[in-house]
Amino acid sequence: MTEKELAIKAVQALKIEFPNAKCSLDYTTPLDLLVATRLSAQCTDARVNLVTPALFAKYKTAEDYANAVLSDVEDIIRSCGLYKTKARSLIEMGKRLTEDFGGEVPDTLEKLITLPGIGRKTANLIMGDVYGKPAVVVDTHCIRITKRLGLHSEKDQKKIEFILKDLLPPEESNDFCHRLVLHGRATCTARTPKCDTCCMKDFCKKNI
């Protein structure tokens, strides 16, 4: 079986297991998702979802963030961890969006990664979930599960992103990554994966 055939099998199996794939962060606008994803670094999505309602109620536009008082943003997001760094980057991100992009969240990876605190993982999430473009979000679940499956032997996120872009059908790539998160939480955990009940056990290299 080629790696491309293996990838297709994984896509199909996860689609059956998790038909309703979506981002687990709560948001309404593209800016909300950008902010929530920045807050999710080294923090659970569940915790971020507890924090963002107050933040989103007070800061609705890029200009609002650009003009925010640092201590106020810090107080709201304090429980997310690394709150001082994140608060500064949210304000700087608001300034950059206002000055360079007319207050709008850009729709290309090249532009998104120019924003403070925004890397390729977040940029791909925005491109896929907001703008409906083919995207591969390489997080810890994606790295672990695709390596166990035998799709690559890499550790570098950027290299894995490009490998998966070549292997996955473009129209499936974004949802596939969301399903990997769900599968990683439920079955293919880091320390004790439940291989016996895995929907991909018949072709996963770790289980063969």
Protein Blocks (a to p, Z undefined) as FASTA:
>chain_A
ZZklmmmmmmmmmmmmmmpgcdfbdcfbfklmmmmmmmmgopafklmmmmmmmmmmmmmb
fklmmmpcfklmmmmmmmnopklmmmmmmmmmmmmmmmmnnopacfbfklmmmpghiafk
lmmmmmmmmnopacddddfklmmmmmmnopaccfbfklmmmmmmmmpcfklmmmmmmmmm
mmmmmmmpfklccfklpcklmmpmklZZ
